[in-house]
Amino acid sequence: MIQELDIAGYRSIRRLTLSPSQVVLISGANGCGKTNLYRALYLLHAAAAGTLARTLADEGGMPSALWAGSRKHNDPVRMSIEVTIDDLRYSLALGLPSPDGRKPPPDGGPNIGPGGEPSLFVLDPQVKAEHIRLDGKRGVELMSRGGAGSAWMRDADGNRVVFAFQLSQAESVLAQISEPHLFPVASRLRQEMLSWRFYHHFRTDERSPLRQPQTGVLTPILSHDGRDLAAALQTILEIGDGERLRDHLRRAFPGSELEVDGKDARFSIRMTMPGLGRSLESTELSDGTLRYLCLCAALLGPRPPTLLALNEPETSLHPDLLEPLAELLSEAARSSQLWVTTHSERLTKSLARLTGTKPVQLTKASGETQIVSDEE
């Protein structure tokens, strides 16, 4: 479970600290920085997965990810994310590649050395610092990496081991551990961050995989884009709490029933609706209905994660579905630390009431994302 999250220098977040509980409910107007907070958390997951450079490139690259507001003259141009998980403190600082602009060597080492042609990889980040500490910010250091491309880490016996190979300047140490059994603490931290789940986009256009039959296999975890929705729902019905799924769907769509067709191992969904003489195929379901089915599959899966994050889950949902969604989210919070960003005041109030959580209200002042204090 995350006890603290510190973000500095990332997009609209100049500096922000959260001390989350079991449910983190982020609310605020459009453009106040809710999604940036969600993305910062996702970057930690990407760092553990070895997809940090690609994830940053998908959102415009390292230059666009940095705080663009005013800085003091000597402030470094970098962003940092720090997280406390149980007894471990992990910190990651990223900046722009070396100003000499030369190509990195073939082994993926630091961008240094005389000569060479300008590199075309201008969107990549450069890891400026990375640390793991036991028991907080000033605790025992278990791993340390500077900007020179080398790092050391304590092994299973507590000995300090220097990495014998050059590290990729654009990826975290966690993603480059080749012998996890030698570094159990760092490996445990990496596996924890890899287990986090994020849902922020379910395609529902006419060509969406959600509307097409898909080859089905047992799917205890819904994919991030929901493409295996039918198989995930059938997995809940067979090895999960199928009755709870059906009960939630009846509350959301009174009188309806879910059907999963698995003929020839090609899975598709249908729903019966009151007053209709036949079932509706997935191609006929509304965008909101499909998205709600995805949320059910994500939140009711038989293998709940330690952390489950959703960005604006109310998108495309009819207002009548917001109360059932709040009930669905509150149940998921019993098994997972839940992070929800939303601009729906109705969903915020319902979920806060059901979970006893005080929402974190964000605002933006002079381009900077800030937490609204109780005094304001």
Residue pairs with C-beta under 8 A, 6 or more apart in sequence:
1 22
1 85
1 86
1 306
1 307
1 337
2 20
2 83
2 84
2 85
2 307
2 337
3 19
3 20
3 84
3 85
3 86
4 17
4 18
4 19
4 20
4 82
4 83
4 84
5 17
5 18
5 20
5 40
5 41
5 81
5 82
5 83
5 84
6 15
6 16
6 17
6 80
6 81
6 82
6 83
7 13
7 15
7 16
7 17
7 37
7 40
7 79
7 80
7 81
7 82
8 14
8 15
8 16
8 67
8 79
8 80
9 15
9 66
9 67
9 78
9 79
9 80
10 36
10 39
10 40
10 65
10 66
10 67
10 79
10 81
11 33
11 36
11 39
11 64
11 65
11 66
11 67
11 68
12 33
12 36
12 67
12 364
12 367
12 368
12 369
13 33
13 36
13 37
13 40
13 67
13 368
13 369
14 67
14 69
14 368
14 369
16 37
16 369
16 370
16 371
18 24
18 37
18 360
18 371
20 337
20 339
21 357
22 333
22 337
22 338
22 355
22 357
23 330
23 333
23 337
23 338
23 340
23 351
23 355
23 357
24 337
24 338
24 339
24 340
24 357
24 360
25 340
25 342
25 348
25 351
25 352
25 355
25 357
25 358
25 359
25 360
26 34
26 37
26 38
26 339
26 340
26 341
26 342
26 359
26 360
26 362
27 34
27 341
27 342
27 343
27 345
27 348
27 359
27 360
27 361
27 362
28 34
28 343
28 361
28 362
28 363
28 372
29 343
29 363
30 343
31 364
32 362
32 363
32 364
32 369
33 362
33 364
33 369
34 311
34 312
34 341
34 342
34 343
34 362
35 311
35 312
35 341
36 369
37 341
37 362
37 369
38 198
38 200
38 309
38 311
38 339
38 341
39 59
40 81
41 196
41 198
41 309
41 339
42 55
42 198
42 309
43 52
43 55
43 56
43 81
43 92
44 81
44 83
44 90
44 92
44 193
44 196
45 193
45 194
45 196
45 198
46 52
46 54
46 55
47 92
47 171
47 172
47 174
47 175
47 193
48 172
48 174
48 175
48 189
48 190
48 193
48 194
49 175
49 194
50 171
50 172
50 175
50 176
52 94
52 125
52 170
52 171
52 172
52 175
53 123
53 124
53 125
53 170
53 171
56 62
56 65
56 94
56 123
56 124
56 125
57 123
57 124
59 65
60 123
61 122
61 123
61 124
62 94
62 95
62 96
62 97
62 123
62 124
62 125
62 126
63 96
63 122
63 123
65 79
65 94
65 125
66 77
66 78
66 79
66 95
66 96
67 79
68 367
69 366
69 367
69 368
71 77
76 95
76 128
77 95
77 96
78 93
78 94
78 95
78 128
79 93
79 94
79 95
80 91
80 92
80 93
80 94
80 129
81 91
81 92
82 89
82 90
82 91
82 92
82 137
83 89
83 90
83 91
84 90
84 136
85 189
85 192
85 193
87 134
87 135
88 132
88 133
88 134
88 142
88 185
88 189
89 131
89 132
89 133
89 134
89 135
89 136
89 137
89 139
90 131
90 132
90 189
91 129
91 130
91 131
91 133
92 127
92 129
92 130
92 172
93 127
93 128
93 129
93 130
94 125
94 126
94 127
94 128
95 125
95 126
95 128
96 125
96 126
97 111
97 119
97 121
97 122
97 124
97 125
97 126
97 169
98 110
98 111
98 112
98 126
100 111
100 112
101 111
101 118
101 119
102 111
102 112
102 113
102 115
102 116
102 117
102 118
102 119
103 111
103 116
103 117
103 118
103 119
104 110
104 111
104 119
104 121
104 169
105 113
105 166
107 165
107 166
108 166
108 167
108 168
108 169
109 149
109 166
109 167
109 168
109 169
110 147
110 148
110 149
110 166
110 169
111 119
111 126
111 169
112 149
121 170
124 169
124 170
125 170
126 147
126 169
126 170
127 145
127 147
127 167
127 169
127 170
127 171
127 172
128 146
128 147
129 145
129 146
129 147
130 143
130 144
130 145
130 151
130 172
130 173
131 141
131 143
131 144
131 145
132 141
132 142
132 143
132 153
132 185
132 186
132 189
133 139
133 140
133 141
133 142
134 140
134 141
134 142
134 185
142 153
142 154
142 185
142 186
143 151
143 152
143 153
143 154
143 173
143 186
144 151
144 152
144 153
145 151
145 152
145 167
145 173
149 166
149 167
149 169
150 162
150 163
150 166
150 167
151 162
151 163
151 167
151 173
152 160
152 161
152 162
152 163
153 160
153 161
153 163
153 173
153 183
153 186
154 160
154 161
154 183
154 185
155 161
155 182
155 183
156 181
156 182
156 183
156 184
161 182
161 183
163 173
167 173
167 176
168 176
173 186
174 186
174 189
174 190
174 193
175 190
177 183
177 186
177 187
177 190
180 186
180 187
180 190
181 187
192 306
195 305
195 306
195 307
196 305
196 306
196 307
196 308
196 309
197 221
197 224
197 298
197 305
197 307
197 308
197 309
198 224
198 309
198 310
198 311
199 222
199 224
199 226
199 294
199 295
199 298
199 308
199 309
199 310
199 311
199 313
200 224
200 310
200 311
200 312
201 224
201 225
202 210
202 225
202 226
202 290
202 291
202 294
203 209
203 210
203 225
203 226
204 210
204 211
204 287
204 290
204 291
204 316
206 283
208 290
209 225
209 226
209 227
210 226
210 227
210 229
210 282
210 290
210 294
211 282
211 283
211 285
211 290
212 268
212 282
213 230
213 266
213 267
213 268
214 227
214 228
214 230
214 231
214 266
214 267
214 268
215 265
215 266
215 267
216 228
216 230
216 231
216 234
216 262
216 265
216 266
216 267
217 231
218 231
218 235
218 239
219 228
219 231
219 232
219 234
219 235
220 232
220 235
220 239
220 240
220 301
220 302
220 303
221 232
221 301
221 303
222 228
222 229
222 232
222 294
222 297
222 298
222 301
223 232
226 294
226 297
226 298
229 269
229 290
229 293
229 294
229 297
230 260
230 261
230 262
230 267
230 268
230 269
230 282
231 267
232 297
232 301
233 245
233 258
233 260
233 269
233 293
233 296
233 297
234 260
234 262
234 267
235 301
235 302
236 242
236 245
236 297
236 300
236 301
236 302
237 245
237 260
239 302
240 300
240 301
240 302
241 300
241 302
244 300
244 331
245 258
245 296
245 300
246 257
246 258
248 296
248 300
248 324
248 327
248 328
249 256
249 257
249 258
249 293
249 296
250 256
251 324
251 327
252 292
252 321
252 324
252 325
253 271
253 273
253 289
254 274
255 273
255 274
256 271
256 272
256 273
256 274
257 271
257 272
258 269
258 270
258 271
258 293
259 269
259 270
259 271
259 272
259 279
260 267
260 268
260 269
260 270
261 267
261 268
261 269
261 270
268 281
268 282
269 282
269 285
269 293
270 279
270 280
270 281
270 282
271 279
271 280
271 285
271 289
272 279
272 280
273 280
282 290
285 293
287 316
288 316
288 317
288 318
288 321
291 315
291 316
291 317
292 317
292 321
292 324
292 325
295 310
295 313
295 325
295 328
296 328
298 308
298 310
299 308
299 328
299 329
299 331
299 332
300 328
300 331
300 332
304 332
304 335
304 336
305 336
306 336
306 337
307 336
307 337
307 338
307 339
308 332
308 336
308 337
308 338
308 339
309 338
309 339
309 340
310 329
310 338
310 339
310 340
310 341
311 341
312 341
312 342
312 343
312 344
313 325
313 329
313 340
313 342
313 347
314 322
314 325
314 342
314 344
314 347
317 325
319 346
322 344
322 346
322 347
322 350
323 346
323 350
325 347
326 347
326 350
326 351
326 353
326 354
327 354
329 338
329 340
329 351
329 354
329 355
330 351
330 354
330 355
332 338
333 355
340 351
342 348
348 359
351 357
352 358
352 359
360 371
361 371
361 372
362 369
362 370
362 371
362 372
363 369
363 370
363 371
363 372
364 370
